């Protein structure tokens, strides 16, 4: 972890009005917090109408810190666009889940995070990430039929009651009966956990490897309850098996069907087998709490 001061720091801010808590009033409050901290943004970009800036754009403008105020999808896009840049990215919670912001700062609002930067050293870290054929996962991956609950979440966001009811019913059935996934060893055998597989396996990057947990349920009612946890991306209270920590993780659908797959909460077309490696984020992220891996 590295530190630097806040004197003469040039800041750009990326906002996404479509994110969960990113309305005009919230942006105005955040801009006030930046000003109070002596870090008033030199430019505010409105993503996606304004593209996420690339390293060349940031260097040409002399930017030192790129702040992003949006949900996990916006955050992923902005951080990936800045990959390889020599400056620092400040991730602020401006969406529904805010997984990376919580990882860097704890569960606190964006203005409070900015206030923590006032006058003191800026601490930066390059946390572990997931590397896959689909790209980099900053916060984690979810594989299995339980990923269908992402469609329920989208119906909730759109406030479409009919779609929400229909997708919830379908999600319960698919979670229970869809193609399960297992952690597989190189020889094809199940590498810990249930032979029949899981409705969802989570993969989270940690300092000592990729942490995998397998989530299961015993009845349709259990799957409904599990689905609520999936909607909140809060799996800790659900029934699960710890599947260990791995430098590389191979997930397989034993029936040979394509698996459901979410990376940083965004859907991807999973294959019958997916391999995840551990890696390191290739741009500095600002952190205001001790990073615990």
Beta strands, then each sheet from edge to edge (+ up, - down):
strand 1: 2-4
strand 2: 11-15
strand 3: 43-46
strand 4: 65-70
strand 5: 88-93
strand 6: 122-125
strand 7: 128-132
strand 8: 135-137
strand 9: 141-143
strand 10: 182-183
strand 11: 200-206
strand 12: 209-215
strand 13: 240-246
strand 14: 248-252
strand 15: 260-263
strand 16: 266-269
strand 17: 273-280
strand 18: 284-287
sheet 1: 1+ 6- 18+ 5+ 4+ 2+ 3+
sheet 2: 8+ 7- 17+ 14- 10+
sheet 3: 13+ 12- 11+ 9- 15+ 16-
end
